[in-house]
Amino acid sequence: MRYLAMTQDTGSQPDALVAFLLAEAAKAPITPADAARAFARTRTRPSDPPDAWRRWLMPMKQQAERLARSGQLVPLRKGHPVAPEEVRGVVRYVRPVED
């Protein structure tokens, strides 16, 4: 199964997604779709279809929402922070600013 081959990792899949998402969000605001594309580039094989990143989209959204609820990421809508419960439509995530 091709799907199983893409999920092999030394750690668990959610841990890898969380680490990747936190690292990318520290650089610049990122959408879950952009994060899924970037994550897939590190996991796919040359024989995989161009849209193979889509299999990572829903897990990336779920992890981003979980990290936002725990305060590790801040959701932005139209460039302004929103509460994790109010996230709708296109949203970007960034790391919170440390004071």
N, C-alpha and C positions, 0 to 999 in steps of 0.2 A: 504494500500500500504506500503510495507516494506521500500521503498526509502524515503517516507515522515517521517516515524518513525525515521530514522537515521539523518534527518536534523533538528530535533527539538532542540532548543537551546535558551538561554535567549537573545542572541544577534543575529545578522544576520549571515548567513553562511559565507559570505566573510570576515566579521570581525573576526570570529573565526579562519578561515584559516590563515589570516594575522597574528594574534597574535601568533598562534601556530608556523607558519613558522619563524617568527622573533625570537621567543624564542629558537627554535631548531638550527637555524643558528648562534645564539650567542654562542652556546656550541662548535660546530665543523662544518666543511663544510658538507652540506647535499644535496642530490639529491631530486628532486621533488617526485620521487618514494618512497624513504625512508621516506620522510615527510608524504606522503599519507598513507603509511603503519602504521606509528606511530599514525597519526591522527585517522585512522580508528579503531585502538585498543582502543581509548578512546570513540568511538561512536557505535561500533557494539555490537550486542547481541550474546550470545552463539549459537543461532540457525542460524546465518548468515553464508554463505559459506566462505571458507578460502580466496577466492579472492575478498571479499567485499571491500577491500581497493582500488580496481581499479576504483570504482565510484568516488573516491576523487582525482584521478591522474590528470585529465585534469583541474579541478578547482585549484589544487595546482600549476600546471605548469603556468596557467594564472596569478595567484596571484604572483608567484615568478617573472615572467617577468615584471609585473606591478611594483613590489617593486624594481626591478633592474633598470627600467627606471627612477624611482623617486629617486634613489640613496640610498635607505634604505638597499639594498642587493647588493653584488658584485658577478657577475657570474665568475666562475673559469672553465677553460678548460685546462686539463692536468696540473692542479695546478697553472696556471697563469691567472691573471685577463683578461677578454675580455670585449669589449663594449657590452652593452645589444643588440644592433642591429646585432651583429656578432655571437650570440649564435646559435650553431649548435650541434647536437649530444648529447653525454653525457656531462652534465654540473652539477657542484655543486654550491651551493650558500653559502656565508658567510656574516656576518655583516661587514660593513666597519670598518677599524681600525681608532679609534679616536686619533687625535694628541693632 
